[in-house]
C-alpha cells in the first residue's frame, strides 16, 4: 500500500492568547509537523492582510528550513508549504506551491504565473513547477481538477464538522467515487483517528485536517495514521 499522505491545514485563530501568542504557537506547530514527517502544510490564514500573510509565510518557510537543517541524517524533503490561494505570496517567500479554492483560478494559470514570477524573482528552484492542491466538494470537481493539472485534490467535508454542523457531509460513498479520478485525493472534514482508516479504505491517498493536528501531538497523530 502507498504511503499515506498527510496535510496539515493551519488555523492560528484556534490557539489561545493574543495575536502574537497565536502566531508563535502556530509556528511551533509547523515545526512539530515538519519534524513528524507531515507531507504538506497549507498556510490558510485568510483573515490576514497581504503584508501580514507574507510576513507569516516567510517565518513559516524559515521554520521549516531550520527544522530540516536540525534533523539527523539526510535532510528530509517534507513538508512542502502551500499558501492558500495566493500565488504571488507563495512565489515571493519561496513556498512550494498554492492551495486553490474550488472556484479559484485554474491550475494551468498558476503554473504560468509561477514560471513568469520565478524568473522575475530569480528563485533558486525556478525550474520546479508549483505543487497545486485544489479544494473539491464533488467527484466532478475532483475530475476537473485532475484534468486541469492539479497535483492533488482535497475532498470535503467527508464527515460532519464540529464548527459547521449545517454543512452537509459528502460521506464515504462519494469519497470513494471521487477517488476514481486520476489524481491523489485527500479526505478532509471531521476526520479523527477512529474514522481515518475508513477514508483510506475508500481510496483516499491521505488525510487533511486542522484540529487533528493542532489539538494533538503531531508525531503521535502521524504515527497512528501511517500505521493504519
Protein Blocks (a to p, Z undefined) as FASTA:
>chain_A
ZZddddddddfklpgcdfklmmmmmmmmmmmmmmnopabdcddbfkbcfklmmmmmmmmm
mmmmmmmmmpghjddfbdcdddehilklmmmnopabdcddfklccfklmmmmmmmmmmmn
opaklmpccddddddfbfklmmmmmmnopabdcdddfbacfklmmbccebjmlmmmmmmp
gcddddeehiafklmmmmmmnopabdcdfklmmmpcfklmmmmmmmZZ
